[in-house]
Amino acid sequence: MAEHIPAEEQANYETFRECLSEPILRALAAPVQKTTPRKKRHARRASKSGKAGEKSGAGDPGASSEKDAQDDAHQTSDAEALGDFIDYLTSLIFPSLPPTLRTLSHPLYTRTPSLRTLYSLPLSAPQTSHLLAALPPPALDSLTSYALLPSPADAPDIQSLFAPLLTTYITTVTAAPPPWSATRTSSCELCARSWVPLTYHHLIPKSVHDKVRKRGWHAEERLNSVAWLCRACHSFVHGLAGNEELARGFWSVELILQGGVGRDEECRERVERWVAWVGGVRWRSR
């Protein structure tokens, strides 16, 4: 049975769940992100086949609509099941972490030298092993069954999966409140989920600001514009293009949804599929 999460740990629990969901969604949502190749029509070949097309239901709008409805239902069901799986894993793993990690925050981190030493980044292999020492076997079994860990999983395999996750979690909970907090939205600006923690995405990545200034791609006042995205959508956007291309072609939420300044149809459809799918991934109330 999942452990009750104390009120003082609830915010960090939700942050950890988002951090855990990102690699799982990336791995298990791969088919959703792939572009479906457009099939060419072979009118002459179809006409020669006579009644074969009638038997298969080819060209029947009703059959096509029914198939689309079935696909949508399966997609919704898969998203709900995946949300339950992520919630289940979080309820097992988070309580197994050290108490100081579960309650870590920016104020605690800045005023406690021992915490800064203990959770200094990057995490070493021994640090990661220590933090994961109490991982429950059912969680490892579930990760293995979903092929997120090999079977059998050894210590390096577990560290490879969890070290980036823990790094993201520690970075998030110890970060100072951003100056853009006044622009914060109540839901992800892409998938519209309001029940997940949000991160701020620099629409013009900071790593290319110098180049943006030199090339005159954007006015200075636009450089620090941000979008508030859930962690899964944040990661998805960075997977769309490199930082320079994001700066030049995807510098607003509207442009991301439209496939960039070039209105790339394939990119737009990819974003639409992702947003529709991830928007159905929900967590249970705790």
C-alpha positions as semicolon CSV with decimal commas, in nm:
position;residue;x (nm);y (nm);z (nm)
1;M;0,000;0,000;0,000
2;A;0,127;0,348;-0,089
3;E;0,245;0,553;0,206
4;H;0,065;0,871;0,310
5;I;0,257;1,181;0,203
6;P;0,289;1,442;0,483
7;A;0,168;1,791;0,398
8;E;0,519;1,935;0,429
9;E;0,642;1,693;0,161
10;Q;0,350;1,723;-0,080
11;A;0,502;1,993;-0,304
12;N;0,828;1,800;-0,337
13;Y;0,633;1,479;-0,398
14;E;0,461;1,644;-0,694
15;T;0,792;1,780;-0,824
16;F;0,952;1,436;-0,797
17;R;0,658;1,281;-0,981
18;E;0,708;1,527;-1,266
19;C;1,082;1,451;-1,274
20;L;1,008;1,078;-1,279
21;S;0,743;1,115;-1,547
22;E;0,975;1,288;-1,794
23;P;1,203;0,989;-1,879
24;I;0,907;0,749;-1,865
25;L;0,698;0,959;-2,104
26;R;0,998;1,005;-2,331
27;A;1,055;0,629;-2,348
28;L;0,697;0,506;-2,366
29;A;0,549;0,787;-2,578
30;A;0,795;0,735;-2,865
31;P;0,527;0,597;-3,104
32;V;0,309;0,903;-3,043
33;Q;0,587;1,138;-3,152
34;K;0,668;0,951;-3,472
35;T;0,529;1,095;-3,790
36;T;0,288;0,868;-3,971
37;P;0,390;0,850;-4,337
38;R;0,126;0,967;-4,580
39;K;-0,003;0,685;-4,797
40;K;-0,025;0,749;-5,169
41;R;-0,349;0,670;-5,342
42;H;-0,343;0,417;-5,622
43;A;-0,668;0,488;-5,797
44;R;-0,607;0,268;-6,101
45;R;-0,495;-0,032;-5,898
46;A;-0,798;0,005;-5,673
47;S;-1,036;0,023;-5,967
48;K;-0,892;-0,294;-6,117
49;S;-0,939;-0,483;-5,793
50;G;-1,315;-0,442;-5,829
51;K;-1,506;-0,551;-5,522
52;A;-1,196;-0,609;-5,316
53;G;-1,208;-0,250;-5,201
54;E;-1,573;-0,285;-5,104
55;K;-1,502;-0,589;-4,887
56;S;-1,219;-0,417;-4,705
57;G;-1,424;-0,105;-4,643
58;A;-1,182;0,112;-4,843
59;G;-1,313;0,457;-4,910
60;D;-1,593;0,420;-4,657
61;P;-1,607;0,742;-4,448
62;G;-1,803;0,561;-4,178
63;A;-1,539;0,293;-4,139
64;S;-1,267;0,556;-4,127
65;S;-1,450;0,756;-3,860
66;E;-1,507;0,442;-3,653
67;K;-1,137;0,354;-3,673
68;D;-1,039;0,708;-3,571
69;A;-1,275;0,689;-3,274
70;Q;-1,126;0,354;-3,169
71;D;-0,773;0,495;-3,201
72;D;-0,868;0,797;-2,987
73;A;-1,023;0,569;-2,724
74;H;-0,713;0,349;-2,714
75;Q;-0,490;0,657;-2,689
76;T;-0,695;0,796;-2,400
77;S;-0,692;0,460;-2,224
78;D;-0,315;0,427;-2,270
79;A;-0,257;0,779;-2,134
80;E;-0,471;0,709;-1,827
81;A;-0,293;0,380;-1,762
82;L;0,044;0,548;-1,796
83;G;-0,061;0,821;-1,554
84;D;-0,160;0,555;-1,301
85;F;0,174;0,377;-1,352
86;I;0,375;0,695;-1,292
87;D;0,168;0,778;-0,985
88;Y;0,217;0,425;-0,849
89;L;0,594;0,438;-0,901
90;T;0,618;0,778;-0,734
91;S;0,420;0,657;-0,434
92;L;0,673;0,375;-0,392
93;I;0,998;0,556;-0,465
94;F;0,955;0,900;-0,307
95;P;0,898;0,773;0,051
96;S;1,211;0,557;0,015
97;L;1,433;0,863;-0,034
98;P;1,621;1,014;0,262
99;P;1,406;1,256;0,467
100;T;1,640;1,548;0,398
101;L;1,595;1,493;0,025
102;R;1,217;1,471;0,053
103;T;1,199;1,806;0,235
104;L;1,477;1,987;0,049
105;S;1,403;2,349;-0,045
106;H;1,582;2,665;-0,153
107;P;1,579;2,827;0,196
108;L;1,698;2,506;0,366
109;Y;1,966;2,449;0,104
110;T;2,107;2,801;0,122
111;R;2,127;2,819;0,501
112;T;2,245;2,462;0,572
113;P;2,608;2,388;0,474
114;S;2,565;2,015;0,535
115;L;2,282;1,999;0,280
116;R;2,488;2,187;0,023
117;T;2,766;1,933;0,073
118;L;2,535;1,632;0,070
119;Y;2,342;1,738;-0,240
120;S;2,614;1,913;-0,438
121;L;2,591;1,854;-0,811
122;P;2,687;1,662;-1,013
123;L;2,607;1,361;-0,799
124;S;2,882;1,102;-0,777
125;A;2,810;0,732;-0,818
126;P;2,847;0,670;-0,442
127;Q;2,612;0,964;-0,369
128;T;2,351;0,826;-0,607
129;S;2,382;0,476;-0,461
130;H;2,336;0,616;-0,111
131;L;2,024;0,810;-0,207
132;L;1,874;0,503;-0,375
133;A;1,977;0,251;-0,108
134;A;1,618;0,193;0,005
135;L;1,451;0,163;-0,336
136;P;1,165;-0,087;-0,293
137;P;1,190;-0,407;-0,503
138;P;0,834;-0,367;-0,643
139;A;0,939;-0,035;-0,800
140;L;1,243;-0,196;-0,963
141;D;1,028;-0,486;-1,084
142;S;0,782;-0,243;-1,244
143;L;1,060;-0,047;-1,415
144;T;1,200;-0,374;-1,548
145;S;0,861;-0,494;-1,672
146;Y;0,824;-0,173;-1,875
147;A;1,178;-0,215;-2,013
148;L;1,290;0,105;-1,842
149;L;1,556;-0,106;-1,671
150;P;1,722;-0,421;-1,806
151;S;1,658;-0,756;-1,642
152;P;1,840;-0,815;-1,421
153;A;1,930;-0,454;-1,337
154;D;2,263;-0,388;-1,168
155;A;2,379;-0,078;-0,978
156;P;2,515;0,106;-1,288
157;D;2,182;0,050;-1,469
158;I;1,987;0,196;-1,178
159;Q;2,226;0,490;-1,147
160;S;2,201;0,559;-1,520
161;L;1,823;0,593;-1,493
162;F;1,802;0,776;-1,162
163;A;2,107;1,006;-1,158
164;P;1,965;1,251;-1,418
165;L;1,624;1,231;-1,249
166;L;1,766;1,311;-0,905
167;T;1,979;1,590;-1,054
168;T;1,670;1,751;-1,207
169;Y;1,476;1,712;-0,883
170;I;1,751;1,866;-0,667
171;T;1,803;2,150;-0,914
172;T;1,431;2,225;-0,917
173;V;1,360;2,220;-0,543
174;T;1,671;2,422;-0,453
175;A;1,627;2,688;-0,722
176;A;1,552;3,043;-0,615
177;P;1,209;3,172;-0,720
178;P;1,251;3,308;-1,075
179;P;1,199;3,679;-1,149
180;W;0,939;3,574;-1,406
181;S;0,711;3,432;-1,135
182;A;0,473;3,723;-1,195
183;T;0,402;3,579;-1,542
184;R;0,323;3,232;-1,407
185;T;0,014;3,067;-1,551
186;S;-0,218;2,825;-1,374
187;S;-0,171;2,549;-1,632
188;C;0,082;2,430;-1,888
189;E;0,070;2,659;-2,189
190;L;0,090;2,361;-2,427
191;C;-0,105;2,067;-2,283
192;A;-0,322;2,280;-2,048
193;R;-0,275;2,044;-1,753
194;S;-0,330;2,240;-1,432
195;W;-0,260;1,957;-1,185
196;V;0,116;1,930;-1,249
197;P;0,406;2,151;-1,136
198;L;0,518;2,402;-1,397
199;T;0,866;2,499;-1,513
200;Y;0,966;2,812;-1,700
201;H;1,100;2,760;-2,052
202;H;1,315;3,034;-2,202
203;L;1,157;3,076;-2,543
204;I;1,492;3,210;-2,661
205;P;1,743;2,977;-2,489
206;K;1,992;3,165;-2,271
207;S;2,285;2,975;-2,421
208;V;2,237;3,156;-2,754
209;H;2,160;3,507;-2,625
210;D;2,501;3,640;-2,730
211;K;2,456;3,508;-3,083
212;V;2,101;3,645;-3,096
213;R;2,232;3,992;-3,005
214;K;2,518;3,972;-3,254
215;R;2,296;3,858;-3,542
216;G;2,009;4,087;-3,448
217;W;1,753;3,807;-3,451
218;H;1,544;3,960;-3,172
219;A;1,506;4,283;-2,978
220;E;1,671;4,289;-2,636
221;E;1,339;4,304;-2,451
222;R;1,230;3,974;-2,602
223;L;1,532;3,776;-2,483
224;N;1,395;3,690;-2,140
225;S;1,045;3,591;-2,247
226;V;0,935;3,259;-2,101
227;A;0,657;3,004;-2,131
228;W;0,526;2,807;-1,835
229;L;0,530;2,439;-1,927
230;C;0,501;2,109;-1,744
231;R;0,827;1,918;-1,736
232;A;0,714;1,671;-2,002
233;C;0,621;1,948;-2,249
234;H;0,938;2,140;-2,160
235;S;1,148;1,837;-2,255
236;F;0,938;1,781;-2,568
237;V;0,997;2,137;-2,692
238;H;1,373;2,100;-2,652
239;G;1,345;1,781;-2,857
240;L;1,183;1,967;-3,145
241;A;1,496;2,158;-3,242
242;G;1,836;2,277;-3,126
243;N;1,872;2,596;-2,924
244;E;1,953;2,817;-3,224
245;E;1,655;2,690;-3,419
246;L;1,429;2,735;-3,116
247;A;1,551;3,095;-3,086
248;R;1,493;3,171;-3,453
249;G;1,176;2,978;-3,523
250;F;0,996;2,883;-3,202
251;W;1,017;3,195;-2,985
252;S;0,650;3,198;-2,880
253;V;0,397;2,938;-2,770
254;E;0,191;3,020;-3,078
255;L;0,486;2,943;-3,306
256;I;0,551;2,614;-3,128
257;L;0,189;2,512;-3,188
258;Q;0,207;2,625;-3,552
259;G;0,524;2,432;-3,636
260;G;0,763;2,728;-3,620
261;V;0,797;3,038;-3,832
262;G;0,808;2,818;-4,142
263;R;0,468;2,666;-4,053
264;D;0,613;2,317;-4,100
265;E;0,314;2,085;-4,136
266;E;0,492;1,775;-4,010
267;C;0,619;1,961;-3,703
268;R;0,276;2,109;-3,634
269;E;0,113;1,766;-3,648
270;R;0,382;1,625;-3,422
271;V;0,311;1,895;-3,162
272;E;-0,065;1,840;-3,193
273;R;-0,030;1,465;-3,136
274;W;0,196;1,518;-2,836
275;V;-0,028;1,781;-2,674
276;A;-0,340;1,569;-2,723
277;W;-0,171;1,261;-2,582
278;V;0,015;1,402;-2,282
279;G;-0,288;1,611;-2,188
280;G;-0,462;1,285;-2,098
281;V;-0,193;1,171;-1,854
282;R;-0,336;1,238;-1,511
283;W;-0,235;1,170;-1,153
284;R;-0,468;1,043;-0,884
285;S;-0,550;1,277;-0,595
286;R;-0,353;1,208;-0,278
